[in-house]
Amino acid sequence: MGRDKSRRLSGSRHFRQRLVLATLTSTAVTIEDIRSGDAAPGLRPHEVSLLRLLDKISDQHTIDLNETGMDLLARACLCRTKLRYHPGVIIGGKGLEHDCGVHRGIGYFLEPLILLGLFARVPISIRLKGITNDTKDPSVDTFRMTTLHMLKHFGVPLEGLELKIDSRGSPPLGGGEVFLRVPNINSTLTAANWVDEGMVKRIRGVSFSTRVSPQIENRIIYAARGIFNRFIPDVHIFTDHRSGSSGGRSPGYGVSLVAETTTGCLLSVDATVSYPSVDEMNEESEKPELMSPEDLGVQAASMLLEEVSQGGVVDSTHQGLLFILCALCPPDVSKVRVGQLTPYGIETLRNIRDFLDVKFIIEPNPNSNTIILKCVGAGVKNLARKSS
């Protein structure tokens, strides 16, 4: 991918994914009409925070909001409806810190960090502060138990990957903190032939609570096990009660569950209960009634069983990341199996086509109601490491 390539885009759809693919392919992008028709036009606070994060891990790049330069990142930026982004070199680095804010969870920032960190000049070690568990983004538990393990199928050693939860933070005020370490690859990823999802052999998980009674976790687990025990005996859900400074600034509780199959596939779901986020609180005149721990446990267990019934080597949340990893591989054939394509997965395939010029062959399997996807990778290399 040459540095002379550029793309002109419109709107705020998949803002995060477009920036990540632009960075990995060294493609300059101009994004116009960012929510220009909304009552509050322009970039949202979490999108500005993502730009700040890109600024911290990159060098020789330019970020221009409405032609007035990088100093706008220190302001509200909510009325900025045009962005010019020219990627530079992904540097990485140790001892980094980033405040993710309270408008989106830390999970919103973890996926870009993982993808970009693999192609950085040096490994990334960063401390992220904000919301660890919410209803919008995958939890930090899902990244720790599921997402990081996906990378081994593409030749990334697990030894250099680490995600440690120092404190938890629930909406609306957050207060969580995690430490992430991502290794950089020598040259390229490895093409994957990942189609055998196997059979579920055990279920693991973690139930958490912040600034509420620790008994809530046991009630969640009891309800979830009431569903799982009908199907599988090997179920173990850990508890993680946080109080004081390690419990963040807001009350909340939830559970993250993972089904592990006989072939090593991991399918995960999250369910969280908390008071409304900062944006939602502006629309709520009073605090709503929260879902009971028992209902939450049943909901989470049912969601996981639904993911298992869909089939595939990853759950629906991880489809987009799986497709991007396949597209970044060397020019060999990668072959993966998923369940029903999600809207996010379909949009990811379109963005991959636009930025990487990689097209997937999609073959539905009527016998298993799954879909086989095949592609020849774009051969993206870690040029930052070679130039160091």
N, C-alpha and C positions, 0 to 999 in steps of 0.2 A: 504494500500500500504506500503510495507516494505522498510526500508532504504537500504537493501542489493540488491535491484533491480538496474539494470543498463541497458543502451541501447547504442548501437553503431550505429550512423547515418552517412549519407554522404550527402554532398552538402549543399547549402544555402537555399533551399526551406523551406518556413514557419519557418524560424529561430525564430522569435518572439513567435509564437504559441507553438513551441516545448519547448522553455525555460519556458514558463508559465505553461504548463502541467507537465513538469518535476518538477518544483517547487511545484506545488500543490499536486503531488503524491510522493514527496521525491524520485525521480528517478534520479540517476546519469546518465549523458549522455556524450558521446564522439562524437563530430561531426568532421568528417574528410573531406578533399578535398573541402574546402569552396572556391568555384570559382577557383579551382586550374588550370582550363584550360583557364581562362580569361586573357586578356592582363594586367589587374590590379587584381591579385589574392588576396584572403583573405577577411577579414571582412571589411564592409563599415563603415564610420564614425557613421551613425545612429545606427548600430548594436553594436558598441563599446559603444555608449552612453547608449543603453539599458542595457548593462552589468554594467555600472556605476550605473544606477538606481537600478538594482537588488542588487548591493552591498550596496546601501544606506538604503534600506528597509529590509535587511535580516541580519542574524547573523549566525555564525557557518557554513558558506558555504565556498567553494573553487572555484575559477575561474582560470583556468590554460590555458594560450594560448601558444601553442607550447612548453610546459613544462618549461616556464621561469617565470611564476608567475604573480601576480596581478599588478606588477609595469609596465607591458606593457600597461595597460589602460591609462597611462599618456603619451603614445607616439602615433604615427600615427596608428600603428597596421594594416596597409592596406595589409601587406604581410603575415599576420598570417592566415594560412589555416587550423589549427586544434585547437579545443577548448575542454577542459575537464571541465565539470560543475557538481559539487556535491552540491545539494541544502542544505540549512540549515533551520533555523526557520524564518518565515516572522514576523518581529518585528513591522513594521509600524512606527509611531512616529509623533510628532508635529513639526512645524517650519522647515520642510524640504524644500530644494530648489534644482532644477535641471535645468541645461541648456541643452535643447534638441538639440541645434545646428540648422543649416539651411539646412540640407540635406533631412530631412523629417519633416512633420508637427507635432505639439503637439499631434494631434489625434493618431499618431502611438504609442505614449506612454500611452495614456489614458486608452485604453482597458486593457493592462496588469495591470496597477495600480488598476483599478476597481476590476478585478478578484482576484488579490493577496490581495488587501486591505480587502476584505470580510473575508479572512482567516488569518488576521494578529493578533498579540497579542494585540495591541492597535490600535485605529482608525488612519488612515493616514490623515495628513494635509500637503499639499505640494504645493509649488509655482513653476510653470513650465514656462520656458522662451523659445521663439523660434517663429515658424511660426504658426499662428492660423488658417489660411485659405489657402489651396492650392489645386491642382488638383489631388494629389496622395492619400491623407488620408481624412477620415471624418473630417469635421470642428468642432471646439469647440462648435459652435452653435448646430450642430446635437447631440453632446453628451449631451448638456444642455437640449435641447428640447425633445429628443427622447430616447437616450441610457439609461440615468439614470432612466427613467420611466419604462423601461423594468424590472428592478430589483424587482419592487413591486409584479410582478406575481410570484416571487420565494421567497416571504416572507421577503424581505428586506425593512425596513421602509424608506420612502422618507425623513423623518425628518432629518436623519443624512447625507444625500447626498447633496452636494453643488458644483457647478461649477460657478465661478465668472470670468468674462472677464475684467481684469483691463486695458489691452491695446491690440490692434490688431497688427499683424505683417504679412506682405505679402512677398512672395519670391521676390528677392533672398536673401535679407538681414535680414528679420524677424523683431525682435524687439517687438514681442507680449509677453504678460504675463497673465497667468490665475492662479486662486487659486482653488484647488480641495480638497474636504473633503469626505472621504469614511469611513462609519462605519464598524466595524467588527461584524460578527454574533456570537451568543452565541455558537452554535454547528453546525447545518447544515442548508442548504437551504430548501425550501418547494417544493415538486413536483408540477408541473403545468399541468393543463388541459386547454389548451389555443388554441381553434380551431375556435371560432366564430369571424371572422374579421369584421362583421357588414357592414354598409354602411357609406360612407363618409358624415359627417355632416358639417364640416368646414375646412378651410385651413388657416394656420397661417405661419408666416415666419419672417425673418429679412434680410434686404438688407444692406450691409455694404460698406463703401469706406474708403480707407486710402490714404492720401496725394494726393487726386484728388478732383475735384469739387463735392460738395454735391448734385448737381443736377443730377448726374449720378444715384443715388439711385432711384429718382423719375422716371427716364426713365426706369429703370429695372422693377420697380413695375407696371408702366403703361402697359408695354408690357406683363408681366405675367398675370395681371388681364384681359387683352384682351382675353387670352386663357381661364382662369378659369370662367369668367362671362357667358360663354356659358353653363356651367354645374352646377354651384353652386353660390348662392348669398353671402354666409357668407365667405368672404375672407378678411383677414387683414394682411398686411405685414408691419412690423415696419421698421424704418430707424435707422441706427447707423453709423453716420459719425464721423470719428476720424482724428484729425490733431495734429500737434505737437508731443510731446513724446508719447501720447496715440495712435498715428497712425503708430507707428513703423518706420522702416527705408526705406521702399520701397512703391511705389504706387501700388494700386490694388483695385479691387471691385468685388462684388459677391452677391449671395443670397442663403439662406438656407430656404427650404420650408418643411412644415409638414402638412400632411392630417390626421385629427383626425376622427375616425369612431364612430358610435353609441355605440360600445362596448368598447371604450377606446383604441383601437389600434392606433399606431402612425407610419405613413409611411413617410420617409424623403428622401430628395435629396439635394445635394450641387452643385453649379456651381460657379466657380471662374475665374477671369481674372487677370493675373499678368505677369510681365516679367519673363523669364525663371529662373529656379532654378540655384543654383551654379553648379551642374553637367551639366545641359543643356547649360548653358552659355559657357562652354568650347567648345561646338560643334557649337555654333552660332557665326558667324562673326559680325552680326549686330542685333539690336533689331527688333523682328518681329512686324508685324501689329497686334494690339490687337482686339479681338472681340468687337463689339459695345454693349453698354448696352441693346439696344432693342433686338438684337439677343440673348444675354445672358438670358434675361427675358423669351423669347419664348422657348429657349432651356431648361431652368430649369422647366418651367411649363409643357412642353411636357414630360420631364423625370419623373415628379411626376405622371402625368396621366398614364404613362406606368407602374410605380410601382403599382398604384391602380388596373390597369387592370390585372396584374399578380396574384392578390389575395394573401392571407396569412395574418398572424397576424403581421409580420414584413416585412420590405423592404429587398431587396437583399443584401444590405450592412451589415445587422445585422444577417444574417443567421448563420454565424460561432459562434458568441457570444451566440445566442439562443441555439444552439446545445450543447455548452460547459456547459452552465448553467443547461440544462436538465441532462447532464451526471454527474454533480457534486451533484445532488440531492440525498436524501436518497433512499434506495432500494424500492421505490414505482414507479408506472408507471407514466411517464410524457408523455403528448400527445400534439403535436403542429401542426399547419397547416402553410405551406409556399407555395409560388409560385414555379416557375421553379427553380430547384436547380442550384446554381452558381458553377463554378469550385472551388472557395474558400470554399464554403459550403461542397462540396464533399470531398475535401482534409481535411477539419476539421473533418468530420466523420471518415476518416481513422486514423487521429492522435488520436482521442478519443478512437478508438478501440485499438490502439497500447499502449497508456499510461494508460487508465482507464479500459480497457477490457470491454467496454460497446459497444454493437451493437444495432443499431436502426432498427426497422421494418419500411419499407418504403411502403406506400400504396397510389398509385396515385388515384385521384378522377377524372374520365373523365368528370363528369357533370360540375365541376367548374374549371377544368384544374389546380387544386391545388394538393398538396401532403400532406398526413398525415404521421407524423413520431412519433413513439412510442419507448420508451426505459425504462429500469429499471435502476435507478441511481446507481452510484458506492458508494454512502454513504460517500463522503469525509467530514470529520469533522474538525472543527477549533481546532486542537490539540495545536496550539501555545497559544491560550487563556487559555486552560485548564492547561497548564504547567506553567503559569505565577503565 
